[in-house]
Amino acid sequence: MSRLPIALTLVLAAVAWDWGGYDPWALLILELGSALLVLALASSDAWEPSEKTEAIRSRFEAWRRLPFWVRHKELASAVRLFTLGVFPRGKSSPEVEILLPGSGGRASVELDLAREGFLLGRPIKRTGLLAPLALLTLWIALSLVPLSRPLLSSLSPEAASLRAEAERLLDSEPSEAPWSLAPYQSLRGLWIWLAVVGLFYTSFRCARTPEGALRLSLGLLLLGAASGVLGVAGFFQDLQSARGQASEALRATGSFGNPNHYAAFQSMLLLSSVGFFAWLRERAHKTSRKLPRGRANEGGLAGIAGLAILLLALGLLLSLSRSGIAFALAGIFAFVALTRDGSRRGGTRRGSLRALLALALAIGGVALWIGVEPLVGRFTGLADEWDREATRIQVWQDSAPAALDYWLTGSGLSSYRYVGSRYRTFGGRIFYSWAHNDYLQLGIELGLPGLLLLAWLGIAVVRAARRVRSDLEPDRSLKALHAGFGSALVAMALHSLTDFSLHLPANLAVLAVLLGAVVGMESREG
């Protein structure tokens, strides 16, 4: 288990190395890496010590003996609602007596039914994400099921019309067809989705211990620093080879082909790394009161982490991505809000804020030394771009009717490129394969049911993250680490409003890892 965060980080690095995951080899690494990580977790569970296995089985059997309305509170409430309270609730207590192996007697174990569930006889932390994840996966898979022509016409008239038009052009007989307009692309998207869910589960398990969460955060920091070095080196190499060229045309892309996607990758890693940096500062202040050497050791680690964050942030700045930089700043504000504690006394928080401010000044100073004219030009020229033909706003306006036409079933995952061209109102050679808004595109591809499932998933993440923050309240350092993961999610949620960065496997994989950490962290081993 201690090596899982390292393996997880290596998978992310391999996927991001080839154009953000577009390369077929990168997709293969994503799918195989995710499968191997899940198998490693399954094998570690299978080879657990026998005493622990027997204790788990005993707890599960004790849980099964509890009354239905205690084991399933939500479902029992729904049953009582539909039966108008005909079946009264019995008297019971969630505290049960079980025999723990090796204990030599009986021990009273209180089962926290609100936060602990059981799957195949094993305890599993309740997050509320299992149901929306399973239903969303099922919904994507249903788009690949062949349907009879009458049923397809009733569920998705637009898809049936396009199928009929294609059959007339090919002079073929009508046949059964799924509602996805691009079944092969949807199938590939489903495999990528399953691989990403595997990464989420691996991250969730890694974060169950503070040591695992720290190793994962450190791995993300090193990955972001390496990506930042690659982006900065590429920027100056292009600057050297393109003398006399307009500086606004030079933008860091790292291992990505698009600077905006590279900026999204860097912004997520930047914010999670800020959480790791804050954890180091908190630990340095805490240990300095007990052990003088602790401050020097962890203070030195904080300096190294600050240098890594500096390289990471420079890659983000040199991408000249307006949305990436703006939403990273929004993520910083979210981090400050998540770590704010008005009742805090002493110099710990002031010291951490001074360290973060010094880090921000260092990043700003290096940016000034390099030159801020290209970055300022990117933001000052924003108003002129809105007036040009075929801007993102125009694409959003053209895509809105497609969302209405495919509101029930959607057009199928990864099918926007085949649908959007039918609603295009502008001419020219510009072709948009994505809607530049992940929510709008997913609304077209998954329909209203898919959007509702995504909303359910988002609400479940927020609720689970709030419970984790409540559990971490006694440990300020782990709370700061958790705030870094959470603020990265906030930045990516905002970035998805103006771009399609999550359609890159590398960015989606990092997001899944952050989600697993933000809902899986615990102050003690689960």
C-alpha positions in Angstrom: 0.0 0.0 0.0 2.9 2.4 0.7 4.0 2.2 -2.9 0.6 2.8 -4.5 0.9 6.6 -4.5 4.2 6.4 -6.3 2.7 4.0 -8.9 -0.4 6.2 -9.3 1.8 9.3 -9.9 3.9 7.3 -12.5 0.7 6.4 -14.4 -0.4 10.1 -14.4 3.1 11.1 -15.7 3.0 8.5 -18.5 -0.4 9.5 -19.6 0.4 13.3 -19.7 3.7 12.7 -21.5 2.1 12.0 -24.9 0.0 15.0 -25.8 -2.0 15.0 -22.7 -3.3 11.4 -23.3 -4.2 11.7 -27.0 -1.5 9.3 -28.1 -2.8 5.7 -28.3 0.1 4.5 -26.2 -1.0 7.0 -23.5 -4.5 5.6 -23.5 -3.2 2.1 -23.3 -1.1 3.0 -20.3 -4.1 4.7 -18.7 -6.3 1.6 -19.0 -3.7 -1.0 -18.2 -2.2 1.1 -15.3 -5.7 1.6 -13.8 -6.5 -2.1 -14.0 -3.1 -3.1 -12.5 -3.6 -0.6 -9.6 -7.1 -2.0 -8.8 -5.8 -5.5 -9.0 -3.0 -4.6 -6.6 -5.6 -3.3 -4.1 -7.7 -6.4 -4.5 -4.7 -8.7 -4.0 -3.7 -6.8 -0.9 -7.1 -7.2 0.5 -7.1 -10.9 -0.2 -3.8 -11.4 1.6 -4.7 -9.5 4.7 -3.8 -11.2 8.1 -6.4 -13.8 9.1 -7.2 -12.1 12.4 -8.1 -8.9 10.7 -10.2 -10.8 8.1 -12.1 -12.6 10.9 -12.7 -9.3 12.7 -14.1 -7.8 9.5 -16.3 -10.8 9.0 -17.5 -10.6 12.6 -18.4 -6.9 12.3 -20.2 -7.6 9.1 -22.3 -10.4 10.6 -23.1 -8.2 13.6 -24.2 -5.4 11.2 -26.5 -7.8 9.3 -28.2 -8.7 12.5 -29.3 -5.2 13.1 -32.9 -4.2 12.1 -33.5 -3.0 8.6 -34.4 0.6 9.6 -31.0 0.9 11.4 -28.9 -0.6 8.5 -30.6 1.4 5.8 -31.9 4.7 7.3 -32.6 6.4 4.0 -34.4 3.5 2.4 -36.4 2.9 5.6 -37.5 6.6 5.6 -38.7 6.2 2.0 -40.7 3.0 2.9 -42.3 4.8 5.8 -43.2 7.7 3.6 -44.9 5.5 0.9 -46.7 3.4 3.5 -47.8 6.5 5.4 -46.2 5.1 8.6 -48.1 1.9 8.7 -45.0 0.0 9.7 -43.8 1.5 12.9 -40.1 1.9 13.6 -38.9 -0.6 16.3 -36.6 0.2 19.1 -33.0 -0.7 18.6 -29.5 0.5 19.1 -26.6 0.5 16.6 -24.3 -0.7 19.4 -23.8 -4.4 19.3 -21.7 -7.0 21.1 -19.3 -9.0 19.0 -16.5 -11.4 19.7 -13.2 -10.0 18.4 -10.6 -12.7 17.5 -7.7 -12.7 19.8 -9.4 -10.3 22.3 -10.2 -13.1 24.8 -13.6 -11.7 25.5 -16.4 -9.6 24.3 -15.9 -6.0 23.1 -18.6 -3.4 22.5 -18.3 -2.0 19.0 -20.4 0.9 17.9 -21.0 0.8 14.1 -21.1 4.2 12.5 -23.8 3.4 10.0 -23.7 7.0 8.6 -20.0 6.7 7.6 -19.2 3.1 7.3 -20.8 0.5 5.0 -20.0 -3.1 4.0 -19.3 -4.6 0.6 -18.7 -8.3 0.2 -18.1 -8.6 3.9 -15.6 -5.8 4.1 -16.0 -2.4 5.6 -16.1 0.5 3.1 -16.3 4.2 3.9 -19.6 5.7 2.9 -19.2 8.6 0.6 -22.5 8.7 -1.3 -20.6 8.4 -4.7 -21.2 4.7 -5.4 -24.8 5.1 -6.6 -24.3 8.1 -9.0 -21.0 6.6 -10.4 -22.7 3.2 -11.1 -25.8 4.8 -12.7 -23.7 7.2 -14.8 -21.6 4.2 -16.0 -24.8 2.3 -16.8 -26.2 5.3 -18.7 -23.2 5.6 -20.9 -23.3 1.8 -21.6 -27.0 2.0 -22.5 -26.2 4.4 -25.4 -24.4 1.4 -27.0 -27.3 -1.0 -26.9 -28.9 -1.6 -30.3 -32.5 -0.5 -30.4 -35.3 -1.3 -32.9 -36.1 1.5 -35.3 -39.5 2.4 -33.7 -38.0 2.5 -30.2 -35.1 4.6 -31.4 -37.5 7.0 -33.1 -39.5 7.4 -29.9 -36.5 7.9 -27.7 -34.3 10.0 -30.0 -36.0 11.3 -33.1 -32.9 13.2 -34.2 -30.7 10.1 -34.0 -33.2 8.0 -35.9 -33.5 10.7 -38.6 -29.7 10.8 -39.1 -29.6 7.0 -39.2 -32.3 6.9 -41.9 -30.5 9.6 -43.9 -27.2 7.7 -43.7 -28.9 4.5 -44.8 -30.5 6.2 -47.8 -27.1 7.6 -48.9 -25.5 4.1 -48.5 -28.6 2.4 -50.0 -28.7 -0.1 -47.1 -31.6 -1.7 -45.3 -32.8 -0.3 -42.0 -31.4 -2.1 -39.0 -31.2 -1.9 -35.3 -28.9 0.9 -34.0 -28.0 2.5 -30.7 -28.9 6.1 -29.8 -25.2 7.0 -29.8 -24.3 8.6 -33.1 -20.7 7.5 -32.7 -20.8 4.1 -31.1 -17.1 3.4 -31.5 -16.1 6.7 -29.9 -18.6 6.2 -27.1 -17.2 2.8 -26.5 -13.7 4.3 -26.2 -15.1 6.9 -23.9 -16.6 4.2 -21.7 -13.3 2.4 -21.4 -11.5 5.7 -20.5 -14.3 6.4 -18.0 -13.8 3.0 -16.3 -10.1 3.5 -16.2 -10.5 6.9 -14.6 -12.9 5.4 -12.0 -10.2 2.9 -11.2 -7.7 5.8 -10.6 -10.3 7.4 -8.4 -10.7 4.3 -6.3 -6.9 3.9 -6.0 -6.5 7.5 -4.8 -9.4 7.0 -2.4 -7.7 4.1 -0.8 -4.3 5.8 -0.7 -5.8 8.8 1.1 -7.4 6.7 3.8 -4.1 7.1 5.8 -2.3 10.5 6.4 0.9 8.9 5.1 -0.7 7.8 1.9 -2.3 11.2 1.3 1.1 12.9 1.9 2.9 10.6 -0.5 0.2 11.3 -3.1 0.4 15.0 -2.6 4.2 14.9 -2.8 4.0 12.8 -6.0 1.7 15.4 -7.6 4.1 18.2 -6.6 7.0 16.5 -8.3 4.9 15.8 -11.4 3.8 19.4 -11.6 7.4 20.6 -11.1 8.7 18.3 -13.9 5.9 19.5 -16.2 6.7 23.1 -15.3 10.4 22.6 -16.2 9.3 21.1 -19.5 7.0 24.0 -20.3 9.5 26.7 -19.4 12.3 24.9 -21.3 10.1 24.6 -24.4 9.0 28.3 -24.1 12.6 29.6 -24.1 13.6 27.2 -26.8 10.8 28.5 -29.0 11.8 32.0 -28.1 15.4 31.4 -29.1 14.4 29.8 -32.5 11.8 32.4 -33.4 13.6 35.6 -33.2 11.7 38.6 -34.5 8.4 36.7 -34.1 5.6 38.3 -32.1 6.0 37.3 -28.4 2.3 36.9 -28.0 2.5 33.8 -30.3 4.9 32.0 -28.0 3.2 30.0 -25.3 4.3 27.2 -23.1 2.6 23.9 -23.8 4.7 21.3 -21.9 3.9 17.9 -23.2 0.4 19.1 -24.3 -0.4 20.4 -27.7 -2.7 23.1 -26.5 -1.5 25.7 -24.0 -5.0 26.0 -22.4 -5.0 22.3 -21.6 -1.5 22.5 -20.2 -2.6 25.4 -18.0 -5.5 23.4 -16.6 -3.1 20.5 -15.8 -0.7 22.9 -14.1 -3.4 24.8 -12.2 -4.7 21.6 -10.6 -1.2 20.4 -9.6 -0.3 24.0 -8.4 -3.2 24.2 -5.9 -2.8 20.6 -4.6 1.0 21.5 -4.1 0.1 24.7 -2.2 -1.8 22.4 0.2 1.3 20.3 0.6 3.4 23.4 1.2 0.9 24.7 3.8 1.1 21.3 5.5 4.9 21.5 5.7 4.6 25.0 7.2 2.1 23.9 9.8 4.2 20.9 10.7 7.3 23.1 11.0 5.6 25.4 13.4 4.2 22.5 15.4 7.5 20.7 15.8 9.5 23.8 16.5 7.8 24.1 19.9 8.7 20.5 20.8 12.0 19.7 18.9 14.3 22.5 17.6 15.7 20.3 14.8 12.2 19.6 13.5 11.8 23.2 12.4 15.0 23.1 10.4 14.3 19.8 8.8 10.7 20.5 7.8 11.6 24.1 7.0 14.2 22.9 4.5 11.6 20.6 2.9 9.2 23.6 2.7 12.0 25.5 0.9 12.4 22.7 -1.6 8.6 22.5 -2.1 8.5 26.2 -2.6 11.1 26.0 -5.4 9.1 23.2 -7.0 5.9 25.3 -6.8 7.8 28.2 -8.4 8.7 26.1 -11.4 5.2 24.8 -11.6 3.6 28.2 -11.5 6.0 29.6 -14.1 4.8 26.9 -16.5 1.3 28.1 -15.9 2.1 31.7 -16.4 4.1 31.1 -19.6 1.2 29.2 -21.1 -0.5 32.7 -21.3 -3.8 31.0 -20.8 -6.3 33.5 -19.6 -8.8 31.0 -18.2 -6.0 28.8 -16.7 -4.4 31.8 -14.8 -7.7 33.4 -13.8 -9.3 30.2 -12.4 -6.0 29.3 -10.7 -6.3 32.6 -8.9 -9.9 31.8 -8.0 -8.6 28.5 -6.6 -6.1 30.4 -4.5 -9.0 32.4 -3.0 -10.9 29.1 -2.4 -7.8 27.7 -0.6 -7.6 30.8 1.7 -11.3 30.5 2.4 -11.0 26.8 3.2 -8.1 27.3 5.6 -9.5 30.4 7.3 -10.1 30.0 11.0 -11.0 33.2 12.9 -10.6 31.4 16.2 -7.1 30.4 15.6 -4.5 31.9 18.1 -0.8 32.0 18.0 1.7 32.6 15.2 1.2 29.4 13.2 -1.3 30.7 10.8 0.5 34.1 10.4 3.7 32.2 9.7 2.0 30.0 7.0 0.5 33.1 5.4 3.8 34.9 5.3 5.4 31.8 3.7 2.6 31.7 1.1 2.9 35.4 0.5 6.7 35.1 0.0 6.1 32.3 -2.5 3.6 34.4 -4.4 6.0 37.4 -4.5 8.8 35.1 -5.7 6.6 33.9 -8.6 5.5 37.4 -9.4 9.1 38.6 -9.3 10.4 36.0 -11.7 7.4 36.7 -14.0 8.4 40.4 -14.0 11.9 39.5 -14.8 10.9 37.4 -17.8 8.4 40.0 -19.0 4.7 40.4 -18.5 3.8 42.2 -21.8 2.7 39.0 -23.5 0.5 38.1 -20.5 -1.0 41.6 -20.3 -1.6 41.6 -24.0 -3.6 38.3 -23.8 -6.0 39.9 -21.3 -6.2 43.3 -22.8 -7.1 41.8 -26.2 -9.9 39.8 -24.8 -12.6 42.4 -25.8 -11.6 42.4 -29.4 -11.8 38.6 -29.7 -15.4 38.6 -28.6 -16.3 40.6 -31.7 -14.7 38.2 -34.1 -16.6 35.6 -36.0 -16.8 32.0 -34.6 -15.8 32.9 -31.0 -16.7 30.6 -28.1 -19.8 32.5 -27.4 -21.0 31.8 -30.9 -20.2 28.1 -30.5 -22.2 28.0 -27.3 -25.2 29.7 -28.9 -25.1 27.3 -31.8 -24.8 24.3 -29.5 -27.8 25.1 -27.4 -30.4 23.8 -29.9 -28.5 20.5 -30.0 -29.0 20.1 -26.3 -32.7 20.6 -26.7 -32.9 18.1 -29.6 -31.1 15.4 -27.7 -32.4 16.2 -24.2 -33.7 12.7 -23.4 -30.9 10.3 -24.5 -28.1 12.6 -25.6 -26.1 12.0 -28.8 -23.6 9.6 -27.2 -20.4 10.1 -25.3 -17.6 11.7 -27.5 -20.0 12.4 -30.4 -20.1 16.2 -30.3 -17.8 16.6 -33.3 -20.4 14.8 -35.5 -23.4 16.7 -34.0 -22.1 20.3 -33.7 -21.4 20.8 -37.4 -25.2 20.4 -38.1 -26.0 23.4 -35.9 -23.1 25.7 -37.0 -24.2 29.1 -38.2 -20.9 30.6 -39.2 -18.7 30.0 -42.3 -15.0 29.8 -42.8 -12.5 27.0 -42.3 -12.7 27.0 -38.5 -14.1 23.7 -37.2 -14.9 23.0 -33.6 -14.7 19.4 -32.4 -15.6 20.5 -28.9 -18.1 22.9 -27.4 -15.5 24.7 -25.3 -17.8 24.1 -22.3 -17.6 20.7 -20.7 -21.0 21.0 -19.1 -22.7 22.1 -22.3 -21.0 19.3 -24.3 -21.9 16.7 -21.7 -25.5 17.9 -21.8 -25.6 17.3 -25.5 -23.8 13.9 -25.4 -25.5 12.5 -22.2 -28.8 14.3 -22.3 -30.7 15.6 -19.3 -30.5 12.3 -17.3 -26.8 12.3 -17.7 -26.5 15.9 -16.5 -28.7 15.1 -13.5 -26.5 12.2 -12.6 -23.4 14.4 -12.9 -25.2 17.0 -10.6 -25.9 14.2 -8.1 -22.3 13.1 -8.2 -21.1 16.7 -7.6 -23.5 17.1 -4.6 -22.2 13.8 -3.2 -18.6 15.0 -3.6 -19.4 18.3 -1.7 -21.2 16.5 1.1 -18.4 13.9 1.5 -15.7 16.6 1.4 -17.5 18.5 4.2 -17.6 15.4 6.3 -13.9 14.9 5.8 -13.1 18.5 6.7 -15.1 18.0 9.9 -13.1 14.9 10.8 -9.8 16.7 10.1 -10.7 19.7 12.2 -8.4 18.7 15.1 -5.4 18.3 12.8 -4.8 21.7 11.1 -2.0 20.5 8.9 -4.1 17.7 7.3 -6.9 20.2 6.9 -4.6 22.4 4.9 -3.6 19.5 2.8 -7.2 18.7 2.2 -7.9 22.3 1.3 -5.3 22.1 -1.5 -7.1 19.1 -3.1 -10.4 20.9 -2.7 -9.3 24.2 -4.2 -7.9 22.4 -7.2 -11.3 20.9 -7.8 -12.9 24.4 -7.6 -10.4 25.7 -10.2 -11.1 22.9 -12.6 -14.9 23.2 -12.1 -14.6 26.8 -13.1 -12.2 26.1 -16.0 -14.6 23.7 -17.5 -17.0 26.5 -18.1 -14.8 28.0 -20.9 -12.8 25.0 -22.2 -12.8 21.3 -22.8 -9.8 20.4 -20.8 -11.5 17.5 -19.1 -11.8 15.8 -22.5 -8.1 15.2 -22.3 -7.4 11.9 -20.5 -4.5 13.4 -18.6 -6.6 16.2 -17.1 -9.5 13.8 -16.4 -7.1 11.4 -14.7 -5.7 14.1 -12.4 -9.2 15.3 -11.6 -10.2 11.7 -10.6 -7.1 11.4 -8.3 -8.0 14.7 -6.6 -11.6 13.6 -6.2 -10.5 10.3 -4.6 -8.2 12.2 -2.2 -10.8 14.9 -1.2 -13.4 12.4 -0.2 -11.1 9.7 1.1 -8.8 11.5 3.5 -9.0 10.5 7.1 -7.1 11.6 10.2 -6.5 8.0 11.2 -6.4 4.7 9.4 -9.8 3.6 8.3 
